[in-house]
Amino acid sequence: MGIIVNSEQTFNGFKVNNMYVSFGNQTIYLEKGYTLNPLIEGSIDSHYYQVSSTAQKWVTKEKENYLDRVPVTIKIQESELKNNLYELLYTELKKSFQSTTDVLEDDTTQDQEE
């Protein structure tokens, strides 16, 4: 899975149309965190999980001409761990762009605009 960014992007003075962005086989990092209860010193108020990975930008979906990396980090609750973590990261990644098209594993696409 990946996304095509439907708007023109500029890298080092070059304009790129339909840039492909994907986590590919990048590692997902999962870290448990907590917030402290401000009313009781040293007391934990709640837990959360920080999920992070790095997406890569390419000129085409065939992964020609690497452009850049995009670190993506989200915080989720324990109940969300059952979800597909890549899908959660893609949802966050897509917020960085005005309009994207999902590229699914079988090369089908789905447009999404914000």
N, C-alpha and C positions, 0 to 999 in steps of 0.2 A: 504494500500500500504506500501511496505517496500523494502529493498534491501538485497540481499545476497552478501557478500564480497567474491569474488572467490579466493582471495589469503590468505595464512596462516597468522594469527595474533597471537601475544604473549601477554598474560596478566598474570602478577605475576608469570612468569616462565612457564605458561601452554600455549601450542600451540592450537589454535582454527582454524578449517577449516570451511568454509561456514558459517561464522558468520552472523547473521541477525541483521539489523539496521532499526529502524522504529521511526517515530514521534508519532505513535499510536494516542492517543487522547490528546497529549500534546497541551497546549495553544500556539497560535501564538500571538506574541506581535508586534504591529504596532506603530511606532513613527514617527511623521513628523519632519523633520529637514530642515535646510537651510544653504546655503553658502552666505557669505557676499561679496559684490562687493568691491574689494580692491581699486577702484578708487574713490568711494564715501563713506565716513565714515558713518557707521550705515545703509547703504542701502543693501537690500537683493538682491543677484544676481540670485539665483535659489532655488527651493524647491526639496526635495527628501523624500523618505520614507524608514525607516529602518525596516526591517522585521526580526524577530528572533524567534527561538524556540529551543527546546532541543530534540535531537534524543537519543534513548536508544539502547545500544548494548546487544544482547542476544546470547547465544551459538547456539540456534536453532530458526527457524521461529515460532515454537510453544511457543516461549518466555520462554524457560527453562533456568535457570541459568543466571541471570542478570550479566552483566560484567561492564558496564560503561555508562556514559552520554557523548554526544557530542553537545556542543552548536554550533548553526549555525546562522549566521547573514548575511544578504544581504542588499544592498541599491538599490532601484528601483525608477523609475520615476512615476509620478501620472498616466500616461497612462497605466502602467503595473498593476495597482491595479485591473483591470478587469480580470486578469489572475488568475488561481488557485495558491494561495500562497504556498500551500503544494508542488505542483509540482516545483515551483521556488526554494523552500528550498531543495527538493530532488536533483535537478540539482546541487546545490552548494555542498551538502553533498557528492555526488558521486565523486567530484573532489578530495576528500581526499583519494580515493582508486584507485588502478591501474585498477581493473576489477570488475564490479558489474553485478548482474542480478536483474532486477526489478521483484518484486513479487506483482502482482496485486490482487485486492480483491477476485477474483474468483480462486486464487491460480495458475494462469497461470504465466509464467515467460518470460522475454525478456532479453537476454544477451547484455551487453554493455561494450566495452573495450575502454580505452584511450591510 
